């Protein structure tokens, strides 16, 4: 364990300035623990007797509001620490920590923590820096939630569309939404507009109670936040909210472009990010979603026929819908390890300024789909996951800028 742990500590800003001898002393007082998925690490109100550093897995930090509902505050991953504030203050825990996946932790007892903080200025300085960053993020979140309660948010709408089925747009849309939800807990929603055979709920192992087809556009326009909550299904592990277009294929004709305009307007006033799986047909609902989008992700594979379909899609978006090129991002999904075309080749064929590559992720991708657990949570280091998480981070940055502009 020491070598592996030393390397992890060296990579953390908190311990980066310490010499190896000091790091070795810290390793000597750390104890490794393994936590099962969904197991509670500590609970709100408990005495704070230790802090934790994550070696592997994801941890969900949440509190309970005055209605008894869980409020997800943050997700932490490898190399991040938590539980420090209560240990530092001596107050009872103000949050509950739960393992979102199987987790391996390093725990540091309060007595050892107090000794380290008292003898190392760099540790205290690093800890204060992280605390300030987290407090800034929390203040931003509280401001966004207050705006959402008054319907003042203008969330970023990202549409994922592929002109050909089987390109993986539902896997991309679902995992992108989950990755965004881990960056902005409780403030991300996904709308499944693959109206015939939408699989977003299945990929998240959810059973929705109803769908968009069951609501009239007029009713949607009268909804407040509490009314909307009834129709959304929460993915507990990530805090993502899910709205399916239909519950049965025969209901697909009931969903109109007016439905989409009404629900997107409502969702973007309540959530910082709205991801839409628009399917693979230029139906009226899909076209309405694309017109409303801040960003359209056009998903292609590496086959020549797929490239031809993307070229036609670009033409439709540009000439018929008037979508400016800055709002369109071409994404190449590598479905097998032997690609027929590189991103550079695709850029040249499409005349695009940029192509985002989603690398081949092996059997982890299909296993995650079959298990109903998002790839970006179960296999965060997978190449496919890393690319999607990177895309989510970029969207979160631009979404923050958009939210700031909307409040002016």
C-alpha positions as CSV (number, residue, x, y, z in Angstrom):
1,X,0.0,0.0,0.0
2,X,2.7,2.7,0.9
3,X,4.0,3.2,-2.7
4,X,0.5,3.5,-4.2
5,X,-0.7,5.8,-1.5
6,X,2.4,7.9,-1.6
7,X,1.9,8.5,-5.4
8,X,-1.8,9.4,-4.7
9,X,-0.8,11.9,-2.0
10,X,1.8,13.5,-4.2
11,X,-0.8,14.1,-6.8
12,X,-3.1,16.0,-4.4
13,X,-2.7,19.7,-4.0
14,X,-3.3,19.3,-0.3
15,X,0.0,17.3,0.2
16,X,2.0,18.4,-2.9
17,X,4.4,20.7,-1.0
18,X,5.4,18.1,1.6
19,X,8.7,16.2,1.4
20,X,8.7,12.5,1.1
21,X,9.6,12.0,4.7
22,X,6.5,13.9,5.8
23,X,4.3,12.0,3.3
24,X,5.6,8.7,4.7
25,X,4.7,9.8,8.2
26,X,1.1,10.6,7.0
27,X,0.9,7.2,5.2
28,X,1.8,5.6,8.5
29,X,-1.3,6.9,10.2
30,X,-3.8,6.3,7.4
31,X,-6.0,3.2,7.4
32,X,-7.5,1.7,4.3
33,X,-11.2,0.8,4.2
34,X,-13.4,-0.8,1.6
35,X,-17.0,0.4,1.4
36,X,-19.7,-1.5,-0.5
37,X,-22.0,0.3,-3.0
38,X,-24.8,2.3,-1.3
39,X,-23.2,1.7,2.1
40,X,-23.3,4.7,4.4
41,X,-19.9,6.1,5.5
42,X,-21.2,8.5,8.0
43,X,-24.5,10.1,8.8
44,X,-25.7,13.6,9.4
45,X,-25.6,14.4,13.2
46,X,-22.9,11.9,14.0
47,X,-19.7,12.9,15.9
48,X,-16.9,13.7,13.5
49,X,-14.0,11.5,14.5
50,X,-12.2,11.1,11.1
51,X,-11.8,12.4,7.6
52,X,-11.3,10.4,4.4
53,X,-9.3,10.4,1.2
54,X,-10.7,8.5,-1.8
55,X,-8.5,5.9,-3.5
56,X,-11.1,4.4,-5.8
57,X,-14.8,4.9,-6.5
58,X,-17.4,7.7,-6.0
59,X,-18.9,9.1,-2.8
60,X,-22.1,11.1,-2.6
61,X,-22.5,13.9,-0.1
62,X,-26.0,14.9,0.9
63,X,-28.1,16.6,3.5
64,X,-31.8,16.5,4.4
65,X,-34.0,19.5,3.9
66,X,-36.9,20.5,6.3
67,X,-39.3,18.4,4.3
68,X,-37.2,15.3,4.9
69,X,-36.0,15.1,1.3
70,X,-32.4,14.4,0.3
71,X,-30.4,17.2,-1.2
72,X,-27.3,16.0,-3.0
73,X,-24.5,18.5,-2.4
74,X,-21.5,16.9,-4.2
75,X,-19.8,13.9,-5.6
76,X,-16.1,13.1,-4.9
77,X,-13.8,10.8,-6.7
78,X,-10.2,9.4,-6.5
79,X,-7.7,11.9,-5.0
80,X,-10.4,14.0,-3.3
81,X,-11.0,14.2,0.4
82,X,-14.2,14.8,2.5
83,X,-15.3,14.9,6.1
84,X,-12.7,17.4,6.9
85,X,-14.9,20.4,7.9
86,X,-16.6,18.7,10.8
87,X,-13.3,17.2,12.0
88,X,-11.7,20.7,11.9
89,X,-14.6,22.4,13.7
90,X,-15.4,19.6,16.2
91,X,-19.1,20.0,15.4
92,X,-21.4,17.0,14.5
93,X,-21.6,16.0,10.9
94,X,-23.8,18.3,8.8
95,X,-24.1,15.9,5.9
96,X,-24.4,12.2,5.1
97,X,-21.7,10.4,3.0
98,X,-22.7,7.3,1.0
99,X,-20.7,5.2,-1.5
100,X,-22.2,5.6,-5.0
101,X,-20.0,2.7,-6.1
102,X,-17.7,0.3,-4.4
103,X,-15.2,2.6,-2.7
104,X,-11.7,2.3,-1.3
105,X,-10.9,5.0,1.3
106,X,-8.0,6.1,3.4
107,X,-9.3,7.3,6.8
108,X,-7.4,9.7,9.1
109,X,-8.4,9.9,12.8
110,X,-9.2,13.2,14.3
111,X,-6.2,13.1,16.7
112,X,-3.8,12.5,13.8
113,X,-5.5,15.1,11.7
114,X,-5.2,17.7,14.5
115,X,-1.5,16.8,14.8
116,X,-0.9,17.2,11.0
117,X,-2.7,20.5,10.8
118,X,-0.8,21.9,13.8
119,X,2.6,20.9,12.5
120,X,2.2,21.6,8.7
121,X,1.4,25.1,7.4
122,X,1.2,23.8,3.8
123,X,-1.5,21.3,4.7
124,X,-3.6,24.0,6.5
125,X,-3.1,26.3,3.5
126,X,-4.1,23.6,1.0
127,X,-7.1,22.7,3.1
128,X,-8.3,26.3,3.4
129,X,-8.0,26.7,-0.3
130,X,-10.2,23.7,-1.0
131,X,-12.7,24.9,1.6
132,X,-13.0,28.3,0.0
133,X,-13.4,26.7,-3.5
134,X,-16.2,24.4,-2.1
135,X,-17.9,27.3,-0.3
136,X,-17.8,29.3,-3.5
137,X,-19.4,26.4,-5.4
138,X,-22.1,26.0,-2.7
139,X,-22.9,29.8,-2.8
140,X,-23.3,29.5,-6.6
141,X,-25.6,26.5,-6.1
142,X,-27.7,28.3,-3.5
143,X,-28.1,31.2,-5.9
144,X,-29.1,28.9,-8.7
145,X,-31.6,27.0,-6.6
146,X,-33.1,30.3,-5.4
147,X,-33.4,31.4,-9.1
148,X,-34.9,28.0,-10.0
149,X,-37.6,28.3,-7.3
150,X,-38.7,31.6,-9.0
151,X,-38.3,30.2,-12.5
152,X,-35.4,32.6,-13.2
153,X,-32.7,30.0,-14.4
154,X,-31.9,29.8,-18.0
155,X,-30.3,26.3,-18.2
156,X,-28.2,25.1,-21.1
157,X,-30.0,22.7,-23.4
158,X,-27.8,20.1,-25.1
159,X,-29.3,17.9,-27.8
160,X,-27.7,14.6,-28.8
161,X,-28.8,13.6,-32.3
162,X,-27.7,10.9,-34.7
163,X,-29.2,10.5,-38.2
164,X,-28.5,6.7,-38.0
165,X,-29.7,4.3,-35.4
166,X,-27.1,2.2,-33.6
167,X,-24.6,5.1,-33.3
168,X,-24.8,5.1,-29.5
169,X,-26.6,8.4,-29.0
170,X,-28.6,7.1,-26.0
171,X,-25.5,5.8,-24.3
172,X,-23.8,9.2,-24.9
173,X,-26.8,11.3,-23.9
174,X,-27.4,9.3,-20.7
175,X,-23.8,9.2,-19.5
176,X,-23.3,12.8,-20.4
177,X,-26.3,13.8,-18.3
178,X,-25.0,11.6,-15.4
179,X,-21.5,13.2,-15.7
180,X,-23.1,16.7,-15.6
181,X,-25.2,15.7,-12.6
182,X,-22.1,14.8,-10.7
183,X,-20.7,18.2,-11.5
184,X,-24.0,20.0,-10.7
185,X,-26.0,17.7,-8.3
186,X,-29.8,18.0,-8.4
187,X,-29.6,20.6,-11.2
188,X,-29.5,18.3,-14.3
189,X,-32.4,16.7,-16.2
190,X,-32.6,14.5,-19.3
191,X,-35.5,14.3,-21.7
192,X,-35.8,11.1,-23.8
193,X,-37.3,12.1,-27.2
194,X,-36.5,8.8,-28.8
195,X,-40.3,8.3,-28.8
196,X,-40.6,4.8,-30.3
197,X,-38.0,2.9,-28.3
198,X,-36.3,5.2,-25.9
199,X,-33.9,3.5,-23.5
200,X,-32.7,6.2,-21.2
201,X,-34.7,4.8,-18.2
202,X,-33.5,1.3,-19.0
203,X,-29.8,2.4,-19.0
204,X,-30.4,3.9,-15.5
205,X,-32.4,0.9,-14.2
206,X,-35.4,3.2,-13.6
207,X,-39.2,2.6,-14.0
208,X,-40.9,6.0,-14.7
209,X,-44.4,6.5,-13.6
210,X,-45.5,8.4,-16.7
211,X,-44.2,10.2,-19.7
212,X,-44.4,13.5,-21.7
213,X,-47.2,12.0,-23.8
214,X,-49.5,12.0,-20.8
215,X,-49.4,15.7,-20.3
216,X,-50.9,18.5,-22.5
217,X,-48.8,21.5,-23.5
218,X,-51.2,23.8,-21.7
219,X,-50.8,21.8,-18.5
220,X,-47.0,21.9,-18.8
221,X,-47.1,25.7,-19.1
222,X,-49.1,25.9,-15.8
223,X,-46.6,23.8,-13.8
224,X,-44.5,25.1,-11.0
225,X,-41.4,23.2,-9.6
226,X,-43.5,21.0,-7.3
227,X,-45.9,20.0,-10.1
228,X,-43.0,19.1,-12.4
229,X,-41.3,17.0,-9.8
230,X,-44.2,14.5,-9.9
231,X,-43.4,13.7,-13.6
232,X,-39.7,13.4,-13.2
233,X,-38.0,10.2,-12.1
234,X,-34.9,10.6,-9.9
235,X,-31.8,8.5,-10.4
236,X,-30.7,8.3,-6.8
237,X,-27.1,7.4,-7.4
238,X,-26.4,10.6,-9.5
239,X,-29.3,12.9,-8.6
240,X,-30.2,13.1,-12.3
241,X,-33.9,13.8,-13.2
242,X,-35.4,11.8,-16.0
243,X,-38.4,12.5,-18.2
244,X,-39.4,9.9,-20.8
245,X,-41.3,10.9,-23.9
246,X,-43.5,7.9,-24.0
247,X,-44.2,4.8,-22.0
248,X,-45.4,2.8,-25.1
249,X,-44.4,3.0,-28.8
250,X,-48.0,3.6,-29.8
251,X,-48.0,6.9,-27.8
252,X,-45.3,8.4,-30.0
253,X,-47.8,10.3,-32.2
254,X,-49.2,12.0,-29.1
255,X,-46.0,14.0,-28.5
256,X,-45.9,17.2,-30.6
257,X,-43.5,20.0,-31.2
258,X,-45.6,22.1,-28.9
259,X,-45.1,19.6,-26.1
260,X,-41.3,19.9,-26.6
261,X,-41.3,23.7,-26.7
262,X,-43.4,23.8,-23.5
263,X,-41.4,21.2,-21.5
264,X,-38.0,22.6,-22.6
265,X,-39.0,26.1,-21.6
266,X,-40.0,24.7,-18.2
267,X,-37.0,22.5,-17.7
268,X,-34.5,25.1,-18.6
269,X,-36.1,27.5,-16.0
270,X,-35.6,24.8,-13.3
271,X,-32.3,23.1,-14.1
272,X,-28.8,24.3,-15.0
273,X,-28.4,21.6,-17.7
274,X,-31.0,19.9,-19.8
275,X,-29.8,17.0,-22.0
276,X,-32.1,15.7,-24.7
277,X,-31.8,12.4,-26.5
278,X,-33.5,13.4,-29.8
279,X,-33.3,10.0,-31.4
280,X,-32.4,9.4,-35.1
281,X,-35.3,10.9,-37.0
282,X,-36.0,14.4,-38.1
283,X,-39.5,14.3,-36.5
284,X,-41.4,17.4,-35.5
285,X,-40.5,17.0,-31.8
286,X,-36.8,16.4,-32.6
287,X,-36.7,19.4,-34.8
288,X,-38.3,21.6,-32.1
289,X,-35.7,20.4,-29.6
290,X,-32.8,21.1,-32.0
291,X,-34.2,24.6,-32.7
292,X,-34.2,25.3,-28.9
293,X,-30.8,23.9,-28.2
294,X,-27.8,25.9,-27.1
295,X,-25.6,23.0,-28.3
296,X,-26.3,20.2,-30.8
297,X,-24.1,17.2,-30.6
298,X,-24.2,15.4,-34.0
299,X,-23.1,11.9,-33.5
300,X,-21.3,10.0,-36.2
301,X,-19.5,6.7,-36.5
302,X,-16.5,6.1,-38.8
303,X,-18.3,4.4,-41.7
304,X,-18.6,6.4,-45.0
305,X,-22.4,6.0,-45.0
306,X,-22.6,7.5,-41.5
307,X,-20.5,10.5,-42.8
308,X,-22.9,11.0,-45.6
309,X,-25.8,11.1,-43.2
310,X,-24.0,13.7,-41.0
311,X,-23.4,15.9,-44.1
312,X,-27.1,15.8,-44.9
313,X,-27.9,16.6,-41.2
314,X,-25.5,19.6,-41.3
315,X,-27.3,20.8,-44.4
316,X,-30.8,20.5,-42.7
317,X,-29.6,22.2,-39.6
318,X,-27.9,25.0,-41.5
319,X,-30.2,25.7,-44.4
320,X,-33.6,24.7,-43.1
321,X,-33.4,25.4,-39.4
322,X,-30.9,28.3,-39.5
323,X,-28.7,26.8,-36.8
324,X,-25.3,28.6,-36.8
325,X,-22.2,26.4,-37.0
326,X,-21.1,27.6,-33.5
327,X,-24.0,25.7,-32.0
328,X,-23.1,22.4,-33.7
329,X,-20.5,19.9,-32.4
330,X,-19.7,16.8,-34.4
331,X,-18.9,13.8,-32.2
332,X,-17.3,10.7,-33.5
333,X,-18.2,7.5,-31.6
334,X,-15.7,4.8,-32.1
335,X,-17.8,1.6,-31.7
336,X,-14.9,-0.8,-32.4
337,X,-11.1,-0.7,-31.9
338,X,-10.4,-0.6,-35.7
339,X,-11.7,2.8,-36.9
340,X,-12.1,3.3,-40.7
341,X,-11.7,7.0,-40.3
342,X,-9.8,9.3,-37.9
343,X,-11.3,12.5,-36.4
344,X,-8.9,14.5,-38.7
345,X,-10.3,12.6,-41.8
346,X,-13.9,13.3,-40.6
347,X,-13.1,17.0,-40.0
348,X,-11.8,17.2,-43.6
349,X,-14.8,15.4,-45.0
350,X,-17.3,17.5,-43.1
351,X,-15.5,20.8,-43.3
352,X,-15.9,21.0,-39.5
353,X,-13.6,23.0,-37.3
354,X,-13.5,20.4,-34.6
355,X,-14.5,16.8,-34.1
356,X,-14.8,15.3,-30.6
357,X,-13.7,11.7,-30.4
358,X,-15.4,9.2,-28.0
359,X,-12.8,6.3,-28.0
360,X,-13.7,2.6,-28.0
361,X,-14.4,1.5,-24.5
362,X,-14.4,-2.2,-24.8
363,X,-16.9,-4.5,-23.1
364,X,-17.3,-2.2,-20.2
365,X,-19.7,-0.1,-22.2
366,X,-22.1,-3.0,-23.0
367,X,-21.8,-4.4,-19.5
368,X,-22.8,-1.0,-18.0
369,X,-25.8,-0.9,-20.3
370,X,-26.9,-4.4,-19.3
371,X,-26.4,-3.7,-15.6
372,X,-28.4,-0.4,-15.7
373,X,-25.5,1.5,-14.1
374,X,-23.9,4.4,-15.9
375,X,-20.5,3.8,-17.4
376,X,-19.1,7.1,-16.1
377,X,-19.9,6.0,-12.6
378,X,-19.0,2.3,-12.7
379,X,-15.9,2.7,-14.9
380,X,-14.8,6.3,-14.7
381,X,-11.3,5.5,-16.0
382,X,-12.6,3.8,-19.1
383,X,-11.5,5.8,-22.3
384,X,-15.2,6.3,-23.3
385,X,-15.9,7.6,-19.8
386,X,-13.0,9.9,-19.7
387,X,-14.0,11.5,-23.0
388,X,-17.7,11.9,-21.9
389,X,-16.6,13.4,-18.5
390,X,-14.3,15.8,-20.4
391,X,-17.2,16.9,-22.6
392,X,-19.4,17.3,-19.5
393,X,-16.7,19.5,-17.9
394,X,-16.6,21.7,-21.0
395,X,-20.4,22.0,-21.0
396,X,-20.4,22.8,-17.3
397,X,-18.0,25.7,-17.9
398,X,-20.1,27.1,-20.7
399,X,-23.3,26.5,-18.8
400,X,-21.9,28.5,-15.8
401,X,-21.2,31.4,-18.2
402,X,-24.7,31.1,-19.7
403,X,-26.3,31.1,-16.2
404,X,-24.2,34.2,-15.2
405,X,-25.3,36.1,-18.3
406,X,-29.0,35.2,-17.7
407,X,-29.0,36.8,-14.3
408,X,-27.8,40.2,-15.6
